[in-house]
Amino acid sequence: MHDRSQEDDGARVVLGSVSDARWASILNTAVDGIIVIDEDARIMIFNRACERMFGYSAAEVAGRNVSLLMPPEHAQTHDAYLSSYRRTGHAKIIGIGREVRARHRDGTFFPIDLSVGEAETPDGRQFVGILRDLTSRKDAERRLNELQADLIRLARVSALDEMGSALAHELNQPLTAIMLYLQAVGREFARAKEAGHTAEADGRAEAILEKARREAHRAGSIIQRIRSLVEKRAPERKEVELNAIVDDAVDLTVIGQDRNVTILRDYQAGLPLISIDPVQVQQVVVNLVRNAYEAVKGRKGGRIVVSTGAEDRYLVVAIEDNGPGIPADKVSELFQAFKTGKRSGMGLGLAISRTIAQSHGGDLTVDPGGEGRGARFLIRLPIAAPAPDRLEQEWTRPRASG
């Protein structure tokens, strides 16, 4: 059979036999994009999946430099990389799959999984790229992250809802005190005006106003803590002191709780900074300390110990109570969502708490206690926390992948 050139809507190839026709058929029915370039980076094959992915036809890109499909930071260095590879044989991506950005015809960028191989042919060295559009997967991951963030926030709101009456009572105390102090200032000035002793009244009024300012600060602090837990925000990790984060969470939790319960704080000094989302970790501590209160309230000598420390490559937070422990038949479902023994609440607390710990590269475990010992929950957080997954956000509009 004589050689013949065939131009197809999908791939531009030279066919010389039936096997070549089959090869072209395989190229054009492949789900993944397939690009073949020569050693000068000129595009030789561009299959139909690539056409759908990039918005170019095969005829438009044939013979053009493959940098046409790359973001600027890669397009500018690709030819130099190929030249260096021909000289040294040192490969950076060949034989290794990785996630990169690609440039669509309309100028937007989208994520792809790219693996590159090479072959020696009678026409010289050629490079084969296999590409998979990750746009749909990234959109799904982003949506999943958004839903998980919403669920974590819902658990915080649920916990604060259960604490609502105690928080309202706690806020009412400083606000009532402020009102009484201001009324007292008004009376002092009225008496001083009648007696002509305004200078003496000024001193007494200043002392009363200082008390009012302290109560206002107290109320503002409570509101700020509540707001930080309730507001909708993207997860944000930063380096913080674990002891300070834990202590603030305990302060919020003890509001309105049983005054007969003793809470002990045993924080190890000199712990290294840790990269965490402080609001999420505080959410875990608040939930665990609240559960501990539930376990010991009404018991004579009820005690909760909150401690921090370091174990191997982890910082740890332990919350231990001297309650009755967790029944053996409840341990297996302890971290399951919507499983709760409480009369109120959604049963999200421990499930969400473990999710938060694991998303930080750590874990939440429990020693259920029993036989005279209370439960002990342990939060482990890695000192060198893994970087959170970064979702591609450079492309400006969603596009259906091929």
C-alpha positions in Angstrom: 0.0 0.0 0.0 1.4 3.4 -1.0 2.0 6.0 1.7 -0.8 8.5 1.9 -1.3 11.7 4.0 -4.5 11.9 5.9 -5.7 15.0 7.7 -8.5 14.3 10.2 -10.6 16.7 12.3 -8.9 15.2 15.4 -5.3 14.2 14.7 -2.9 15.2 12.0 -0.8 12.1 11.2 0.9 10.4 8.2 -0.7 7.1 7.3 1.1 4.4 5.4 -0.8 1.3 6.3 -4.0 -0.1 7.9 -2.2 -0.1 11.2 -1.7 3.6 10.9 -5.4 4.1 10.3 -6.1 2.1 13.5 -3.5 4.2 15.3 -5.4 7.4 14.2 -8.7 5.9 15.3 -7.2 5.1 18.7 -5.9 8.7 19.0 -9.2 10.2 18.2 -11.3 8.1 20.5 -9.0 8.4 23.5 -10.6 10.0 26.5 -7.4 11.7 27.5 -5.6 14.3 25.5 -2.6 13.1 23.5 0.1 15.5 22.1 3.2 14.5 20.3 5.9 17.0 19.7 9.3 16.8 18.0 12.6 17.8 19.7 12.1 21.4 18.6 8.8 21.4 20.6 6.7 21.6 17.4 3.3 19.9 17.7 3.0 16.8 15.4 -0.1 15.1 16.9 -3.1 16.8 18.6 -6.0 14.4 19.2 -9.7 15.2 19.5 -9.7 15.2 23.3 -7.0 18.0 23.1 -9.3 19.9 20.7 -12.1 19.7 23.2 -9.8 20.5 26.1 -8.0 23.5 24.6 -10.4 24.9 22.0 -8.0 24.7 19.1 -8.4 22.4 16.1 -5.5 20.1 15.2 -4.9 22.0 12.0 -4.5 25.3 13.9 -1.8 24.0 16.2 0.1 21.6 13.8 3.7 22.7 13.5 3.4 25.4 16.2 5.4 25.4 19.4 3.7 23.6 22.3 4.4 26.6 24.5 1.2 27.9 23.0 -0.7 25.7 25.4 1.3 26.7 28.5 1.0 29.4 31.1 3.6 32.2 30.8 5.9 30.9 33.6 6.4 27.6 31.7 6.1 28.9 28.1 9.1 31.2 28.6 11.4 28.4 29.8 10.2 25.4 27.9 12.5 25.7 24.9 15.5 26.2 27.2 14.5 23.2 29.1 14.4 21.0 26.0 17.8 22.3 24.9 19.2 21.6 28.3 17.8 18.1 28.2 19.3 17.3 24.8 22.7 18.5 26.1 22.7 16.9 29.6 20.0 14.2 29.5 18.8 15.5 32.9 15.0 15.2 32.9 12.7 17.2 35.2 9.3 16.0 34.0 9.9 13.2 31.5 8.7 10.0 33.0 7.1 11.7 35.9 3.4 12.6 36.1 2.5 15.9 37.8 -0.2 18.5 38.0 0.3 21.7 36.0 -1.7 24.5 34.6 -2.6 24.7 30.9 -3.8 27.7 28.8 -7.1 27.5 26.9 -7.5 29.3 23.6 -9.6 32.0 25.3 -6.7 32.8 27.6 -8.0 31.2 30.7 -6.0 28.7 32.7 -7.2 25.2 33.9 -5.5 22.4 35.8 -4.3 19.2 34.1 -2.5 16.0 35.0 0.4 15.7 32.6 2.7 12.7 32.0 5.5 12.9 29.4 7.3 10.1 27.7 9.9 10.1 24.8 10.6 7.8 21.9 13.4 7.5 19.3 11.9 7.3 15.8 13.3 7.3 12.3 12.3 11.0 12.2 14.2 11.8 15.3 13.4 12.1 19.0 9.7 12.7 19.8 7.9 13.4 23.1 4.4 12.1 23.9 2.3 14.0 26.5 -0.8 12.4 28.0 -3.1 15.0 29.5 -6.2 14.8 31.7 -8.4 17.8 32.4 -8.8 18.2 36.2 -11.3 21.0 36.1 -14.3 18.9 37.1 -12.4 17.1 39.8 -11.0 20.4 41.2 -14.5 21.9 41.2 -15.8 18.9 43.0 -12.9 19.1 45.6 -13.6 22.8 46.1 -17.3 22.2 46.6 -16.5 19.3 49.0 -14.2 21.6 51.0 -16.9 24.3 51.1 -19.5 21.8 52.3 -17.1 20.5 54.9 -16.4 24.0 56.1 -20.1 24.7 56.3 -20.6 21.5 58.3 -17.8 22.4 60.7 -19.4 25.9 61.2 -22.8 24.3 61.7 -21.4 22.2 64.5 -20.0 25.3 66.1 -23.4 27.1 65.9 -25.0 24.0 67.3 -22.7 23.9 70.3 -23.2 27.6 70.9 -27.0 27.1 70.6 -26.8 24.6 73.4 -24.8 27.1 75.5 -27.2 29.9 74.6 -28.8 30.4 78.0 -25.5 30.3 79.8 -24.0 32.8 77.4 -27.0 35.2 77.6 -26.7 35.1 81.4 -23.0 35.7 81.4 -23.4 38.7 79.0 -26.3 40.1 81.1 -24.1 40.4 84.2 -21.5 42.9 82.8 -24.2 44.8 80.8 -26.3 45.2 83.9 -23.3 46.3 85.9 -22.4 48.9 83.3 -25.9 50.3 83.5 -25.8 50.5 87.3 -22.3 52.1 87.3 -23.5 54.8 84.8 -26.5 55.5 86.9 -24.2 55.8 89.9 -22.1 58.3 88.1 -25.2 60.3 87.3 -26.2 60.4 90.9 -22.7 61.4 92.1 -22.7 64.4 89.7 -26.2 65.4 90.8 -25.2 65.4 94.5 -22.0 67.2 93.8 -23.8 69.9 91.9 -26.2 70.5 94.7 -23.4 70.6 97.3 -20.9 72.5 95.1 -18.2 69.8 95.4 -17.6 69.0 91.7 -13.9 68.3 92.0 -14.5 65.6 94.7 -17.2 64.1 92.5 -14.9 63.9 89.5 -12.6 61.5 91.4 -15.4 59.2 92.5 -17.0 59.3 89.0 -13.7 58.3 87.4 -13.4 55.3 89.7 -16.9 54.2 88.9 -16.3 54.7 85.2 -13.2 52.6 85.3 -15.3 49.7 86.7 -17.8 50.3 83.9 -15.0 50.1 81.3 -13.8 46.8 82.8 -17.2 45.3 82.5 -17.6 46.6 79.0 -14.3 44.9 78.1 -15.4 41.7 79.7 -18.7 41.7 77.7 -16.8 42.6 74.5 -14.4 39.7 75.0 -17.2 37.3 75.4 -18.9 38.6 72.2 -15.6 38.4 70.3 -15.1 34.8 71.2 -18.6 33.9 70.2 -18.3 35.8 66.9 -15.0 34.1 66.0 -16.7 30.7 66.4 -19.9 31.6 64.5 -18.8 33.7 61.6 -18.4 32.1 58.2 -14.8 32.2 57.1 -12.4 30.2 55.0 -10.1 27.8 56.9 -6.9 29.7 57.7 -3.8 28.2 59.2 -1.2 30.3 60.9 1.6 29.8 63.5 0.2 30.2 67.0 1.0 29.2 70.6 -1.1 26.2 71.4 -1.4 27.0 75.1 -3.0 30.4 74.4 -5.5 28.9 72.0 -6.5 26.1 74.4 -6.8 28.5 77.3 -9.1 30.9 75.4 -11.3 27.9 74.5 -11.5 26.7 78.1 -12.4 30.3 79.2 -15.3 30.3 76.8 -16.5 26.9 77.8 -16.6 27.5 81.6 -19.1 30.3 81.1 -22.3 29.3 82.9 -21.0 25.8 83.8 -21.4 24.0 87.1 -19.4 26.0 89.7 -18.9 22.9 91.8 -16.8 21.3 89.1 -13.0 22.0 89.4 -11.2 22.6 86.2 -7.4 22.2 86.3 -5.1 23.6 83.6 -1.7 21.9 83.2 0.1 23.5 80.2 3.6 22.5 79.4 5.8 25.6 79.0 8.1 26.2 76.0 6.1 24.3 73.4 7.0 25.3 69.8 4.7 27.3 67.6 2.3 25.2 65.6 0.6 25.8 62.2 -3.1 25.3 62.7 -6.5 26.9 62.1 -6.9 28.3 65.6 -10.7 28.6 65.4 -11.2 25.0 64.3 -8.8 23.7 67.1 -10.6 25.8 69.7 -13.9 24.3 68.4 -12.5 20.8 69.2 -11.4 21.9 72.7 -14.7 23.6 73.4 -16.6 20.5 72.4 -14.4 18.1 74.5 -14.5 20.3 77.6 -18.3 20.6 77.4 -18.6 16.9 77.1 -16.4 16.5 80.2 -18.7 18.8 82.1 -21.7 16.7 81.1 -19.9 13.7 82.4 -19.1 15.1 85.9 -21.9 17.6 86.6 -23.8 16.9 89.7 -21.1 14.5 91.0 -19.4 15.4 94.3 -15.7 16.3 93.6 -16.2 16.6 89.9 -12.9 17.4 88.2 -11.7 18.1 84.7 -8.0 18.3 83.7 -6.9 20.1 80.5 -3.3 19.6 79.7 -0.9 20.2 76.9 2.5 18.6 76.0 4.7 17.1 73.3 5.0 13.5 72.2 7.5 12.6 69.4 6.6 14.9 66.5 3.2 16.0 67.9 1.8 18.5 70.2 -1.0 17.0 72.3 -4.0 18.3 74.2 -5.6 16.0 76.7 -9.0 16.5 78.3 -9.7 14.1 81.2 -12.5 13.9 83.6 -13.2 11.8 86.7 -16.7 10.8 85.6 -18.0 7.3 85.1 -16.3 6.7 81.7 -17.8 5.7 78.4 -19.8 2.5 78.3 -18.2 -0.2 76.1 -21.2 -0.5 73.8 -21.0 3.2 73.0 -17.3 3.5 72.1 -17.7 2.1 68.5 -20.2 4.8 67.5 -18.6 7.6 69.5 -17.2 9.4 66.4 -20.2 8.8 64.1 -22.2 11.9 63.0 -25.7 12.2 64.3 -25.2 9.6 67.1 -25.8 11.3 70.4 -27.0 10.3 73.8 -27.9 13.9 74.6 -31.5 15.1 74.6 -30.4 18.2 72.7 -27.8 18.8 70.0 -27.2 17.2 66.6 -24.5 14.6 67.5 -22.0 16.3 65.3 -19.4 17.3 67.9 -17.1 14.4 68.1 -17.4 13.4 64.4 -16.5 17.0 63.4 -13.7 17.2 66.0 -12.0 14.1 64.7 -12.3 15.4 61.1 -10.7 18.7 62.1 -7.8 16.9 63.9 -7.2 14.6 60.9 -7.4 17.5 58.4 -4.5 19.0 60.3 -2.5 15.8 59.9 -3.3 14.6 63.4 -6.0 12.6 65.1 -8.5 12.5 68.0 -8.5 9.4 70.1 -10.2 8.3 73.4 -9.4 6.2 76.4 -13.0 5.4 77.5 -12.0 4.8 81.1 -14.5 2.9 83.3 -14.0 1.0 86.5 -13.5 4.1 88.5 -11.7 6.1 85.8 -13.1 8.8 83.7 -12.7 9.3 79.9 -9.6 10.8 78.4 -9.6 12.4 75.0 -6.3 13.1 73.2 -5.8 15.6 70.4 -2.6 15.1 68.4 -1.4 17.8 66.1 1.8 17.5 64.1 4.5 20.1 64.9 5.3 20.4 61.2 1.8 20.5 59.9 1.2 19.5 56.2 0.3 22.4 53.9 -3.4 22.5 53.1 -4.5 21.4 49.7 -4.4 24.4 47.3 -7.2 24.5 44.9 -6.6 26.0 41.5 -8.4 29.3 41.2 -6.6 31.0 38.3 -9.2 30.1 35.7 -11.9 32.7 35.4 -14.9 30.6 34.5 -16.0 27.0 34.7 -15.8 24.9 31.5 -17.0 21.5 30.7 -14.1 19.1 30.3 -13.9 16.8 27.3 
